[in-house]
């Protein structure tokens, strides 16, 4: 699968505002904030890409589903289970 962003792009310092208690507890557990943020952003980006693809292909998906509902799946005659 092709990455949804350039994983080799250089890191860039960024200022963020974070709930102070959340930050304190995360640091106490030695959670890597940068890595955690990158993972969360990657998940959000992937979910957004899926949503975009589904919206863009909604008509084709519905047409296919309608066809299968009316005519069945092409392999229905060959299945033995």
Phi, psi and omega in degrees: 000139182282134179298150181269000175205166182282103182289346180261002179296147181293154177287150179227126179298140182219140175266134180228154171253127183228145175309127187297323179291319177299317179296314181299313181292325178293317179294323179298328178269005179057040176282130179286105185296317181297313180295320180295318178296317179299317179297316180295318179294322178297317178297317179297317180296317179297317179297320179294321178294320177298313178301316180298315180298317180296319178296316182293333184250014184302316181296316180295319179296316180294319178299316178297313180299320178297317179298313181296321180296322182280319188249349184084176180277145183303335184262005183303322182288345186252349181289143178240024179235000000 
